[in-house]
Amino acid sequence: MESTRYLIVGGGMTGDAAVKGIRERDQDGSIVLVGAEPHPPYARPPLTKGLWAGKDEAKIWRGTEDAGAALRLGRRIVSLDLDRHVATDDRGDEYGWEKLLLATGGRPRTIPGTEGVVYFRTLDDYRAIRARMRDGASAVVIGGGFIGSELAASLATNGCRVTMVFPERGIASRVLPAELSAYVTDEYRRRGVEVLTEETVAAAGANWVTTGSGRTIEADTIVAGLGLEPETDLATAVGLEVDNGIVVDELGRTAGHDDVFAAGDVASFPVAALGRRFRVEHEDHAKSHGRAVGANMAGANVPYLHLPFFYSDMFDLGYEAVGEVDSRFETVESWEEPNRKGIVAYVDESRRPRGFLYWNVWDHVDLGRELISAGAPIQEAALV
Ligand SMILES: Cc1cc2nc3c(=O)[nH]c(=O)nc-3n(C[C@H](O)[C@H](O)[C@H](O)COP(=O)(O)OP(=O)(O)OC[C@H]3O[C@@H](n4cnc5c(N)ncnc54)[C@H](O)[C@@H]3O)c2cc1C
C-alpha cells in the first residue's frame, strides 16, 4: 500500500489547485493525486474556445507534477474507508492517507438510450470532435447553455455547418435576460448556425438526431452539452452529507470528518455574501476553492469567502459575471450600446443585487462583489 500525507481524488483543475494550495503551507508533505483520465490536470475552458482559435494544445497543462505531486493517472478510486484512512482504486491498489480531498467534479448529463453521442467534457472529447471536423463538415450540437453555445460558435467559426437543438427559448436563457438571449440567438442565426429552439431530442445516434417534433437531422458529429451531475458516489457510499454536491463548511471540511475535504464542482459550500449554499461549476471557483481548501488541509485554517466569477465567449460576444446570475431574477440594466455593451444587475424583491453580468465590459467584477456584499438597493446609475 502506498501511503501519503495528502491524497487528492480527481485530476481536474480543482485537484491541481489543491496541490498548489498545500505547497503554499507544506513544502515537504507527500501528495498523491489519483485521476481517472489518462492525462495530467489541464485547463478545460480552452476545449470549447481557445483550441478552436489556434491556441496551442501544449499550453493547457497545469504543471501539477512540477508543483510537487505524484500523479496516478488512468485510475479511478472506487471505495473509501474513512476509519482506516484507506482508498482503493479500480486496479485494487490501496492508498493510505492522513488528509483526503474529494475533487471529483461531475459527469455530463446524458440522454438515455443514445449511442455514439459525444457528451462533451474532456480533452479526449475535444480531440475526437476535432479529428472529424474538417471544413464543411456538419455537426448537431444538443444544448444551448455554456458548453453548447461556445462549441457551436467555435465549430461554425471553423467552417462547419452547425445545427443547435435545445428546449429553451433562446441561447443561454437560464443566465441571460430574455431580450439579450433573443439577440444572441439571432446573432447565431445571422452567422449561419441553424438554431432549433423549444425543441427536444427524442433519439440520437453517432450521426443522427430525431427531434421531439419528428424531424431527423443527419450530421458528421453529434455532440451534447447538457450540464453535469456532481460525482458524489464515493461520498454517498461512506455516509458523507450530500445535497446537490458534497456538503462542506467554509474551510472545505465535510461534516464530522476534520481530515476529509471536498472542493470545486463537486462541493456545496456556504456563501456568506448571499446567505446560502452554492455549488459552482466554473474555472475561477475550481482554482480558488481548490487552492484555499488545499491550504486548509495543510493547516491554514482560512475560511473561503471568495465570490467566484465566470465568463463565456460566443463569437465576438463575451462577458464576465459574478454572483447569482439567474434570468429568473428581476434586472436593472445599463447599456452603452443595446445588447452589445452593458451591465445587468440581477436583483431581489428589494432591488438588492444578487449578481452582475458584464457584457463586453471588463474589469468590473470586484465592483460587483462589493455591491453584492454591501447588500444595498441598486439604481441604474450605480452600475457604471
Ligand atoms: C468544455 C468546458 C469549458 C468550460 N469553459 C468554462 C469557461 O469558459 N468559464 C468558466 O468559468 N468555466 C468553464 N468551465 C468549467 C470549469 O472548467 C470547471 O468548473 C472546472 O474545470 C471544474 O474542475 P473540477 O476539478 O472541480 O472538476 P472536473 O473538471 O470534473 O474534474 C474532476 C476530475 O476527477 C476525475 N474523477 C472523478 N471521479 C474520480 C474518481 N473516483 N477517481 C479518480 N478520478 C476521478 C474526473 O475524471 C475528472 O478528471 C468549462 C468546463 C468545460 C468542461
Ligand as a Chemical Component Dictionary entry (heavy atoms), coordinates in Angstrom:
data_LIG
# 
_chem_comp.id                   LIG 
_chem_comp.type                 NON-POLYMER 
_chem_comp.pdbx_formal_charge   0 
_chem_comp.three_letter_code    LIG 
# 
loop_
_chem_comp_atom.comp_id 
_chem_comp_atom.atom_id 
_chem_comp_atom.alt_atom_id 
_chem_comp_atom.type_symbol 
_chem_comp_atom.charge 
_chem_comp_atom.model_Cartn_x 
_chem_comp_atom.model_Cartn_y 
_chem_comp_atom.model_Cartn_z 
_chem_comp_atom.pdbx_ordinal 
LIG C1  C1  C 0 -15.503 22.257 -22.082 1  
LIG C2  C2  C 0 -15.579 23.135 -20.865 2  
LIG C3  C3  C 0 -15.457 24.507 -20.983 3  
LIG C4  C4  C 0 -15.535 25.323 -19.864 4  
LIG N1  N1  N 0 -15.436 26.680 -20.011 5  
LIG C5  C5  C 0 -15.528 27.468 -18.921 6  
LIG C6  C6  C 0 -15.463 28.889 -19.046 7  
LIG O1  O1  O 0 -15.370 29.426 -20.136 8  
LIG N2  N2  N 0 -15.523 29.644 -17.924 9  
LIG C7  C7  C 0 -15.642 29.087 -16.690 10 
LIG O2  O2  O 0 -15.677 29.824 -15.704 11 
LIG N3  N3  N 0 -15.709 27.742 -16.529 12 
LIG C8  C8  C 0 -15.659 26.924 -17.608 13 
LIG N4  N4  N 0 -15.755 25.563 -17.466 14 
LIG C9  C9  C 0 -15.929 24.999 -16.127 15 
LIG C10 C10 C 0 -14.619 24.694 -15.436 16 
LIG O3  O3  O 0 -13.675 24.225 -16.342 17 
LIG C11 C11 C 0 -14.904 23.678 -14.319 18 
LIG O4  O4  O 0 -15.677 24.330 -13.350 19 
LIG C12 C12 C 0 -13.657 23.109 -13.676 20 
LIG O5  O5  O 0 -12.803 22.553 -14.631 21 
LIG C13 C13 C 0 -14.053 22.054 -12.641 22 
LIG O6  O6  O 0 -12.931 21.439 -12.134 23 
LIG P1  P1  P 0 -13.035 20.222 -11.092 24 
LIG O7  O7  O 0 -11.614 19.739 -10.952 25 
LIG O8  O8  O 0 -13.774 20.633 -9.877  26 
LIG O9  O9  O 0 -13.934 19.104 -11.789 27 
LIG P2  P2  P 0 -13.692 18.244 -13.114 28 
LIG O10 O10 O 0 -13.187 19.121 -14.191 29 
LIG O11 O11 O 0 -14.945 17.485 -13.357 30 
LIG O12 O12 O 0 -12.527 17.234 -12.722 31 
LIG C14 C14 C 0 -12.723 16.132 -11.902 32 
LIG C15 C15 C 0 -11.766 15.046 -12.320 33 
LIG O13 O13 O 0 -11.860 13.996 -11.386 34 
LIG C16 C16 C 0 -11.885 12.754 -12.075 35 
LIG N5  N5  N 0 -12.578 11.785 -11.200 36 
LIG C17 C17 C 0 -13.893 11.748 -10.895 37 
LIG N6  N6  N 0 -14.146 10.726 -10.037 38 
LIG C18 C18 C 0 -12.947 10.122 -9.806  39 
LIG C19 C19 C 0 -12.553 9.014  -9.024  40 
LIG N7  N7  N 0 -13.441 8.307  -8.281  41 
LIG N8  N8  N 0 -11.252 8.664  -9.010  42 
LIG C20 C20 C 0 -10.346 9.364  -9.741  43 
LIG N9  N9  N 0 -10.668 10.426 -10.511 44 
LIG C21 C21 C 0 -11.951 10.801 -10.539 45 
LIG C22 C22 C 0 -12.620 13.062 -13.361 46 
LIG O14 O14 O 0 -12.313 12.115 -14.353 47 
LIG C23 C23 C 0 -12.081 14.453 -13.686 48 
LIG O15 O15 O 0 -10.899 14.373 -14.446 49 
LIG C24 C24 C 0 -15.709 24.738 -18.589 50 
LIG C25 C25 C 0 -15.844 23.353 -18.462 51 
LIG C26 C26 C 0 -15.784 22.546 -19.592 52 
LIG C27 C27 C 0 -15.965 21.061 -19.457 53 
# 
loop_
_chem_comp_bond.comp_id 
_chem_comp_bond.atom_id_1 
_chem_comp_bond.atom_id_2 
_chem_comp_bond.value_order 
_chem_comp_bond.pdbx_ordinal 
LIG C1  C2  SING 1  
LIG C2  C3  SING 2  
LIG C2  C26 DOUB 3  
LIG C3  C4  DOUB 4  
LIG C4  N1  SING 5  
LIG C4  C24 SING 6  
LIG N1  C5  DOUB 7  
LIG C5  C6  SING 8  
LIG C5  C8  SING 9  
LIG C6  O1  DOUB 10 
LIG C6  N2  SING 11 
LIG N2  C7  SING 12 
LIG C7  O2  DOUB 13 
LIG C7  N3  SING 14 
LIG N3  C8  DOUB 15 
LIG C8  N4  SING 16 
LIG N4  C9  SING 17 
LIG N4  C24 SING 18 
LIG C9  C10 SING 19 
LIG C10 O3  SING 20 
LIG C10 C11 SING 21 
LIG C11 O4  SING 22 
LIG C11 C12 SING 23 
LIG C12 O5  SING 24 
LIG C12 C13 SING 25 
LIG C13 O6  SING 26 
LIG O6  P1  SING 27 
LIG P1  O7  DOUB 28 
LIG P1  O8  SING 29 
LIG P1  O9  SING 30 
LIG O9  P2  SING 31 
LIG P2  O10 DOUB 32 
LIG P2  O11 SING 33 
LIG P2  O12 SING 34 
LIG O12 C14 SING 35 
LIG C14 C15 SING 36 
LIG C15 O13 SING 37 
LIG C15 C23 SING 38 
LIG O13 C16 SING 39 
LIG C16 N5  SING 40 
LIG C16 C22 SING 41 
LIG N5  C17 SING 42 
LIG N5  C21 SING 43 
LIG C17 N6  DOUB 44 
LIG N6  C18 SING 45 
LIG C18 C19 SING 46 
LIG C18 C21 DOUB 47 
LIG C19 N7  SING 48 
LIG C19 N8  DOUB 49 
LIG N8  C20 SING 50 
LIG C20 N9  DOUB 51 
LIG N9  C21 SING 52 
LIG C22 O14 SING 53 
LIG C22 C23 SING 54 
LIG C23 O15 SING 55 
LIG C24 C25 DOUB 56 
LIG C25 C26 SING 57 
LIG C26 C27 SING 58 
# 
